[in-house]
Amino acid sequence: MSPGTIALIVVALSVAGWAAFMFFITVRRQRKAAASSAAATREHPAAAGPAPARSEEAPVETTAQKAPAPARKPLSPGEMAVSRRQFLNRAWTASFSAFLGFFGMSTLSFLWPKLTGGFGTKISAGDYEDIIAKVGPEGNFTPLFIPEGRFYLVYYEGTADSPVYELVNAKDTKLLALYRKCVHLGCSVPKCDASKLFECPCHGSKYRLHGEYYGGPAPRGLDRFPIALEGDKVVVDTGTVVEGPPRGTDTWQKFAEPQGPFCVPT
């Protein structure tokens, strides 16, 4: 279960608990009011029932004969003050409302973080010409690992027939940013200098230099990130993961087969 799902469940339970609490308070107040009304009716039954019928012989009262209505007694300071129960109810309501507000903001911040650097953001990998010199023919096609972005930069000069190569701008940049995570079960995949393959030490999945599937239980090639050139800088968007090409994809014959012995035996 993902952290986002857990956070949503916690928020839902908190809101449900608050609703149940408020329902309990409301029902309790209604019952108390009903009990008070019943007690008042028992004490003054004449006030609750209809006025008795006036006999024909009874003299009709005039306005002057009616007793003046008693003046309403002003509330005492004690009656005007907030009771202990009211104070506790209001304090609980305010504190729980504040808790839900802060918790909700924290949850939203957790679910949609504003990343400012590192994995999940756009990372500047360095100068384009310097990188090409390191990973291209001049550097013996040696992949360059960028720890901050968890990817390998590799040289690419294939046909780019698979749609995934267009999504990551491989044809224009002659570079690929391969996610180091094995698409089988997520192990970190190191490069093998002897075979010029990426070989997973966990279950033996193997990928060509440009990340295409070569062998093992992996369902496809290595996933990768889009690359853009901003001036003379290579910028990799690690917030966008593009699925690797399917099995059977072979777009660069130069590295279609291993260049030496495997580092992880089959």
Secondary structure, 3 states (H helix, E strand, C coil): CCHHHHHHHHHHHHHHHHHHHHHHHHHHHHHHHHHHHHHHHHHCHHHHCCCCCCCCCCCCCCCCCCCCCCCCCCCCHHHHCCCHHHHHHHHHHHHHHHHHHHHHHHHHHHHCCCCCCCCCCEEEEEEHHHHHHHHCHHHCCCCEEECCCCEEEEECCCCCCCHHHHHCCHHHHCEEEEECECCCCCCECCEECCCCEEECCCCCCEECCCCCEEECCCCECCCEECEEEECCEEEEECCCCECCCECCCCCCHHHCCCCCCCCCCC
